[in-house]
């Protein structure tokens, strides 16, 4: 028996907003990715859970900010 390691690479799509990046994760968890005829931003089964996740993470107000800037965190002023 051998020993193996697996690494999960977590990358953001820099051209996507925070909302779209999280929607990709929601879509992956749902196990469906073939929605060719439905505009993705109108798909409540993706948008609503993604917005809920962003709200839980305190990022709801940055949902439409693109890429890494959306997830940049700064400490509050002292």
Secondary structure, DSSP 8 states (H G I E B T S, - for coil): -------------TTSBHHHHHHHHHHHHHT----TTS-GGG-HHHHHHHHHHHHHTT-GGGTTSBHHHHH-------
